[in-house]
């Protein structure tokens, strides 16, 4: 494996990898990215990852040793604490705690969205679609005037939600439009995130086609 100060070990479709990539890009930190095939995990990757999952962040130490971080939010918070650039968490403890709560909510929202998009049975798709829509309605009620979750400043909450909203810019509009109907603040937030350079650069140029191929390969009802 090539040696750099920071190496993000990833998979092209992983939304949790995108969180870390967005934060790295927001901080303006040079990094190398290495993709692994999660269907045939190489031995070197299994030796580094306690969970067998991505992302991993390999941090080269001054003494020549490497430290490896796992879990996306642990990686994001390490970068927040150690790298320059605009702060992605609020300064005061109460606001930070609120942001972390919505980050947890974002992870659960991602799970509902992912299970809806990948469902091959109508009953599962309908249940997960309803659960996802309910979460979006809760977000609509708490969103600031925008363009981002907390207002004008891009935050860690935005980095968490951007990957899941990306899916709905790719799937057929007949799938996405009804889910977001009547949620103007969520729609405006989704559009602002899609336009953010760090969000756009967190995936490869062929990401959309890769994702469509994934849905087709899983015989998802949303594959079109």
Secondary structure, 3 states (H helix, E strand, C coil): CCCCCEEEEECCCCHHHHHHHHHHHHHCCCCEEEECCCCCCCHHHHHHCCCCCCCEEEEECCCCCEEEEECHHHHHHHHHHHCCCCCCCCCCHHHHHHHHHHHHHHHHHHHHHHHHHHCCCHHHHHHHHHHHHHHHHHHHHHCCCCCECCECCCCHHHHHHHHHHHHHHHCCHHHHHHHHCCCHHHHHHHHHHHHCHHHHCCCCCCHHHHHHHHHHHCCCHHHC
